[in-house]
Amino acid sequence: MPPIEHYGIEWARRPTNEEMEHQWRITRPPAKSPMRLLILSHDITGCYTHFVHGRTRPHTSSNCEGCQNNRLPEWHGYLACLQSTNGLKWILEVTKGCAKALDEEFRTHRTLRGAIIEAGRTSSKVNGRQYVRVLSHAEQMDTLQKAPNLQPFLARMWQQRDQPLFNHEGVNDPIKIAEATSEPSATENREAS
């Protein structure tokens, strides 16, 4: 059903079917009980960020808002994952302390795709140190759904409107771009190596 416009606003009873399919939510490792996740991403999407005005923002230049507020940039990594217990789709945000275990897994398997991990915190504090423990690797790699390209999702979340989010066809919808530029499958990665 197309949206109806009244008062200059497009009203709709529900999102489109396509929008309802894409329920990716960002999460961080919890403090109380760790999450068990299946990684869909080929590798970590990492960048330097600042914590400014109560939220994480990307470090975009030496004169960005975080630098102007004298905040040092910190690395954060992002992974598309499925939660093993309920099938929810998550974009897991991890800190630099988790990178070593993930990098070792990547070097061993030449991909993170299919890794089953436990993500949690070393203490019960909400901002306690994060950890990631690789538990095993999925056997049925070909049946895993494609991982989206996380860069358009993150840019949209951070509202980087000055950065064009256009693909080669001129589409500026982050969900469509993420699908069109989804990460290669593990099989494609091995073939390219």
CORZICOR-V109783 format. One record per backbone hydrogen bond with DSSP energy under -1.0 kcal/mol. CO is the residue of the C=O (numbers start at 1). NH is the residue of the N-H. If there is no record, write none. Layout:
[[CO	NH] [CO	NH]]
//
This chain:
[[4	11] [6	9] [9	6] [11	4] [16	20] [17	21] [21	23] [25	91] [27	93] [35	119] [36	84] [37	117] [38	82] [39	114] [42	112] [45	78] [47	76] [48	59] [49	74] [50	57] [52	55] [55	52] [57	50] [61	64] [64	68] [65	69] [66	71] [67	70] [74	49] [76	47] [77	94] [78	45] [79	92] [80	40] [80	41] [81	90] [82	38] [83	87] [88	83] [89	25] [90	81] [91	27] [92	79] [94	77] [95	98] [98	102] [99	103] [100	104] [101	105] [102	106] [103	107] [104	108] [105	109] [106	110] [112	115] [114	138] [115	39] [116	135] [116	136] [117	37] [118	133] [119	35] [120	131] [125	128] [129	122] [131	120] [133	118] [136	116] [139	141] [141	144] [147	183] [150	154] [151	155] [152	156] [153	157] [154	158] [155	160] [159	161] [160	163] [167	170] [171	167] [173	177] [174	178] [175	179] [176	180] [177	181] [178	149] [179	182] [185	189] [186	190] [187	191] [188	192] [189	193]]
//
